[in-house]
């Protein structure tokens, strides 16, 4: 039990630090000191920093998709409303004090090789995000849900990147307006 708690603390601490400072820039010693665990806890549970990064990304993936789904469904009853509510949820995320950009975009940038497991984990998350948007587009009755989902996905990612790069937290609201135009045209 205590070991499981230490493992979870290690993953949560690593995730927080990776999101804030990046994956390569965050050293194992910093993670261990912040988490208050011994080096053996890391190596007994994960074996390597790479495995810890993968565990942190998995935790973030599960949490982010669950949060985004709950937020969009709470903010919009109809599927069309949920497509737009994605941007309202993003707006809330950007406005929060813990927004440091998308950790999956950071991971894919730091681990560029398509064969790298960390890059593949980032890509898998983006696939799940696109799948969620595609589900909403299909439920909304879009004539071509794949295309509409792809366009809205580009707006979601673009808003996140611009918010991350520039600090402009109004990007989600502007992307929402573009999504409204896409929905009207669909």
N, C-alpha and C positions, 0 to 999 in steps of 0.2 A: 504493500500500500504506500509506504513512505517513498519507495523507489519510483513508483508511478507518479507520485506528486512531484518529485524532483525532475523527472523526465518532462512532465507537462510544463513545469516552471521554466525549464531550460528552453523548450520550444517557444513558449510565449515570449520569453526575454529575447531570444535570438530573432524572432519575427519582428518585434518592436525595434530592435537595433538595426536589423537589415533594412526595414522600411525607412528608417530615419537616415542611416549613414551609407547604405549600400551593402552589398554582399562581400565583395573583396576587401572593402575598407574596414569592415568589422572583424576584428580578430577574435580568435577563440578565447584568449585570456580575458578580453573585455566582456564577452558573453558570460563566461564562468564567474567573473567577479560580480557582474550585475545580478546574475541568477542566484549567486550564493551557493554554488555547487562545485564539487571537486572535478578535476579533469577526468578522473576515472568514470564519473557519471556520464560524461559525454561519450567516451570511448566504449563503455559497456553498453550503452543504449543505442549509439549511432555508428560508432566505428570511425567516423570521419566528419570533417566540417561539411563536406558535400552532402552526406546523408542527413545532417542536421538541417542544411538549407532545404533539402527536399521535404523533410518533415514540416518545416516552417511554411513552405509554399503550399503543402497539402492542407495544413490547418487554415491558412489564409483563403485558399480556394473554397473549401467547405463553408467557412464563415461568411465570405463575401457573397457567394452565390445565394446562400440561405438568407442573408440580410437583404440583398437586392430583391430577391423574390418576395419576401415579406413586405418590404417597403413599397414595391410597385403594386402589389395586390391590396395593400391597405390604402393606397392613395388613388387607386382606380378600380372600379367595379367591372367595367367593360374592357375587353381586350384592347380596343383602340386607346382607351384612357391609360391602360398599363404601359403601352408603348411610349406615351408621353410622360407618364409618371417615372419612367426610368431616369429622365433628366431632372425631375424634382428630387429624386433620391440622390443622384450625383451631386446636385446643388448642396444638399444637406451634408454629404461627405466632404466636399471641398471646403465648406464653411467651418467644418469641425477643426478643432485644434490639432488633431492627429493626422491631417492630410499631408503626406510627403510624396505624393504621386503614386503611381501604380507599381507595386512591387514586382508584378509579372513583366511589365515593360522594362523595369530596371534589370531584372534577372536575365531577360533575353538579350539585353544590351551588354551585360557583363559576361555572359556565357553564350557567345555568338554562334558557335558551331551547331548546326542543325542536329548533330548526333549527340550533343551533350545532354545528359539526363535532366539537367536543370533547365536548359532551353526547352526541351520537350515538355517539361512540367508547366512552364509558362505558356507554351502553345496550347496545351490541353485545357488550361483554364480559359484561354481566349475562345477555344472551341465551345466550351460549356456556356460561356456568356453569349456567344453567337446563337447557340441552340436555344437558350432562353428567349432571346429576341425573336428567333424564328417561330417558336411556339406561340408567342403573342401575336405575331404577324399572321400566322395561319388561323388562329382563333378569331382574329379580327376580320377574316374573310378577304384578305388581300388577294387579288387575282394571281400575283406572283410573290408568294410569301418569302421565298428565298432571296429574291432581288430586294424587296423592301427591307428584309432583315439585314441584308448586307449593307444597304445604304444607311440604315439607322445605326448599325454597328460602327460604321465609319464615323458617324457623328459622335457617338459615345466615346470612342477611342480618341478622336480628335479633340474633343472637349477636355478629356483627361490629360492629354499630352500638353495642350496649351496651358491649362491650369497649373500643371507641374512645372513647366518651363518658365512661365512668366509670373506666376503668382496671381494671375487674374482669375478670381473665383467666380466671375460672372459668365464663364464660358458655357456652363450647362444650360443656363437660361437662353442664351443665343442659339445653342444647338437645338434646344426644344422648339424654338421658332422655325428652324429649318425642318425639323421632323414634322411639325404641323403641316408645312407646305407639302412634304412628301406624302403624308397621309391624305391630304386633300386631293392630290394628283392621282393617288392610287384608287 
